[in-house]
Amino acid sequence: MISGFELFREKEKLPAPESLHFGFANAALVYDSSFFGATSPILGQSYRFEVSPFAGSINYYTLLSDYRRYFMPFRPFTLAFRILHYGRYGRGAEDSRLFPLFIGYESLVRGYNTGSFTVDEIVNDDDPFNFDRLLGSKMLVANVELRFPLFRVLGIGRGYYGIFPAEFIAFFDSGVAWFDDNVIYDEVGNIVEADRKAWFLGGGRKHISSAGIGLRTNLFGYFILGVDYVYPFQRPKRGWYFQFTFTPGF
């Protein structure tokens, strides 16, 4: 018979790490002469160089270098380029209490978002994908896009975007995330993880890349909706798939 009354309750106090506290400051050099269209910049350039020291429970500092350039070889086509570095540096840069940086976001390297992976793809004995290569304390990302207003090129409507502000894109993304130590060991000296340092720093961590086409549109000034058909080159088992975004182009 089910009475609905609680018959038993047990509480256990588990150990928890101490809370973290920080003080931080930002200093940045910023320049922007770009012209923003309906969904992304179409002409000009911008850059941001920033340093942010953190002091407290963990002491480290972050560096950001973000350069973007937009060319219009002939109207209304835009070639967009971005190179971005972001990293944690200093004594506490790789403290285990800090969540590592991730380069698989749709705004960085498309085709590697967490929701697109399956268990079989990661643990497959034949050719598993090492998800750890998307994580690090530092990252370097490069992006190239060809952009043009779809309806303007099709001759539908007037103005720069034609009948509706929709932008067609063809893109190539590449990036690498890495740690300072190439190999980490457990307490008895066994290798836990290898190839953590970037290849251009003498380590074994290789870059990832992807390419594809997509469409971005400005929905009446409220938000920007994008859909990409992307192929991640380091995930041959995944192949082409659709990926949605809700951010402007870089």
C-alpha positions in Angstrom: 0.0 0.0 0.0 1.4 3.4 -0.9 0.6 6.0 1.8 2.6 9.0 0.5 4.4 9.4 3.8 8.2 9.7 4.0 9.7 6.6 5.6 13.4 7.4 5.6 15.8 10.3 5.1 19.5 10.4 5.4 21.8 13.4 5.2 25.5 13.3 4.6 27.8 16.3 4.6 30.4 16.0 1.8 33.7 17.8 1.6 33.8 20.9 -0.6 36.6 23.1 -1.8 37.0 26.6 -0.4 35.2 29.4 -2.2 37.2 31.6 -4.6 37.6 35.3 -4.5 39.2 37.7 -7.0 40.0 41.2 -7.6 40.7 42.2 -11.2 41.3 45.1 -13.6 41.2 45.6 -17.3 43.2 47.7 -19.6 42.7 47.7 -23.4 43.7 49.4 -26.6 40.7 49.4 -28.9 40.3 50.7 -32.5 37.3 50.2 -34.8 36.7 51.8 -38.2 34.4 49.0 -39.5 31.0 49.6 -41.0 28.4 47.2 -39.6 25.7 45.8 -41.9 22.5 44.1 -41.0 24.2 41.0 -39.6 27.9 41.6 -39.6 30.6 44.1 -40.6 31.1 44.7 -44.3 34.0 47.1 -44.6 36.9 48.5 -42.5 38.9 47.0 -39.7 39.0 46.7 -35.9 41.4 45.5 -33.2 41.5 45.0 -29.4 44.5 44.3 -27.3 43.7 43.7 -23.6 45.4 42.6 -20.4 43.4 41.6 -17.3 45.3 40.8 -14.1 43.5 38.6 -11.4 44.6 38.6 -7.8 43.1 36.6 -4.9 42.6 32.9 -4.4 44.4 32.3 -7.7 46.8 34.7 -9.3 47.1 35.0 -13.0 46.4 37.3 -15.9 44.7 37.1 -19.3 45.8 38.4 -22.6 43.5 39.1 -25.5 44.6 40.0 -29.1 41.8 40.3 -31.6 42.3 41.7 -35.1 39.7 41.8 -37.8 39.8 43.2 -41.4 37.0 43.5 -44.0 37.7 44.0 -47.7 35.1 44.6 -50.4 36.9 43.5 -53.7 33.7 44.4 -55.6 30.3 45.4 -54.3 28.5 43.8 -52.6 30.9 41.0 -51.7 33.0 41.2 -48.5 36.0 39.2 -47.5 36.3 39.1 -43.7 39.4 37.9 -41.8 39.9 37.5 -38.1 42.8 36.3 -36.0 42.2 35.9 -32.2 44.4 34.9 -29.3 43.2 34.6 -25.8 45.0 33.0 -22.9 45.7 32.7 -19.2 49.2 33.4 -18.1 51.1 33.4 -14.8 51.5 31.1 -11.8 47.8 30.2 -11.5 47.0 30.1 -15.2 46.4 26.3 -15.2 44.9 25.8 -11.7 42.5 22.9 -11.8 39.8 25.0 -10.2 39.5 27.1 -13.4 37.4 25.7 -16.2 39.6 25.4 -19.3 38.9 27.5 -22.4 36.9 25.9 -25.2 37.4 26.6 -28.9 34.4 24.6 -30.2 31.9 27.4 -29.7 30.0 28.5 -32.9 31.6 31.9 -32.6 35.1 30.4 -32.7 35.6 27.2 -34.7 32.3 25.9 -36.1 31.6 22.2 -36.3 32.9 21.2 -32.9 30.1 22.3 -30.5 29.5 19.9 -27.5 26.0 18.9 -28.5 27.1 17.5 -31.8 29.3 14.7 -30.3 28.2 11.2 -29.7 29.7 8.6 -27.3 30.6 6.4 -30.2 32.6 9.1 -31.9 34.7 9.7 -28.8 35.3 6.2 -27.5 35.4 4.4 -30.9 38.4 2.0 -30.9 39.1 2.5 -34.6 39.7 6.3 -34.8 38.3 8.2 -31.7 38.2 11.9 -31.5 40.2 13.3 -28.6 37.8 15.9 -27.1 40.5 17.2 -24.9 42.2 18.9 -27.9 39.3 21.5 -27.8 40.4 22.5 -24.3 43.3 24.6 -23.0 44.5 27.6 -21.0 45.2 29.4 -24.2 43.8 29.5 -27.7 44.6 30.8 -31.2 41.8 31.0 -33.8 41.7 32.2 -37.4 38.5 32.7 -39.5 37.8 33.7 -43.1 34.4 34.4 -44.6 33.0 35.5 -47.9 29.8 37.5 -47.3 27.2 38.9 -49.6 23.6 40.1 -49.4 21.7 37.2 -50.9 18.6 38.9 -52.3 20.7 41.8 -53.6 22.7 39.4 -55.7 19.6 37.6 -56.8 18.1 41.0 -57.9 15.1 40.7 -55.6 14.2 44.0 -54.1 16.1 47.3 -53.8 18.8 48.7 -51.5 21.9 47.0 -50.3 20.1 43.9 -48.9 17.2 43.7 -51.3 13.9 42.6 -50.1 15.1 41.2 -46.8 18.4 41.5 -44.7 19.8 38.1 -45.3 23.5 37.4 -45.8 25.0 34.3 -47.4 28.4 33.2 -46.2 31.1 30.7 -47.2 33.6 30.2 -44.4 36.8 28.5 -43.2 37.7 28.2 -39.5 40.8 26.9 -37.8 42.1 27.0 -34.3 44.2 25.3 -31.6 43.8 25.2 -27.8 46.8 24.2 -25.6 48.3 24.1 -22.1 51.8 24.9 -21.0 52.8 21.3 -20.1 52.8 18.8 -22.9 52.3 15.8 -20.6 50.7 15.3 -17.2 51.2 12.3 -14.9 49.2 10.8 -12.0 50.6 10.2 -8.5 52.4 6.9 -9.5 54.0 8.4 -12.7 51.6 7.1 -15.3 50.8 9.4 -18.2 47.2 10.8 -17.8 47.2 13.0 -20.8 49.7 13.8 -23.6 50.0 16.2 -26.5 48.7 19.2 -24.5 51.1 21.8 -25.8 50.6 23.3 -29.3 52.7 21.9 -32.2 54.3 25.3 -32.9 55.6 25.4 -29.3 57.3 22.0 -29.6 54.3 20.0 -28.4 52.0 17.5 -30.1 48.6 19.3 -30.0 47.4 19.8 -33.6 44.9 22.4 -34.9 41.3 21.7 -35.8 39.5 23.2 -38.8 36.2 23.3 -40.6 34.5 24.8 -43.7 31.0 25.3 -44.9 28.3 27.7 -46.1 25.6 29.4 -44.2 22.9 32.1 -44.0 22.5 34.9 -41.4 19.4 37.1 -41.2 18.4 40.0 -39.0 14.9 39.4 -37.7 13.4 42.8 -37.6 16.2 44.2 -35.4 15.4 41.9 -32.4 18.2 39.3 -32.9 20.3 37.7 -35.6 19.6 34.1 -36.6 22.1 32.0 -38.5 22.3 28.5 -39.9 25.5 26.9 -41.1 26.1 23.7 -43.0 29.5 22.8 -41.7 32.1 20.1 -42.3 34.6 19.5 -39.4 37.8 18.1 -41.1 39.1 16.4 -37.9 35.7 14.6 -37.4 35.3 12.3 -40.5 32.7 10.2 -38.8 30.5 13.2 -38.2 30.5 14.6 -41.8 28.3 17.5 -42.8 25.7 18.8 -40.4 23.6 21.9 -39.7 24.5 24.3 -36.8 22.5 27.2 -35.6 23.8 30.5 -34.3 22.3 33.6 -32.6 25.2 36.0 -32.8 26.4 38.6 -35.4 29.2 37.7 -37.7 32.7 38.5 -36.4 
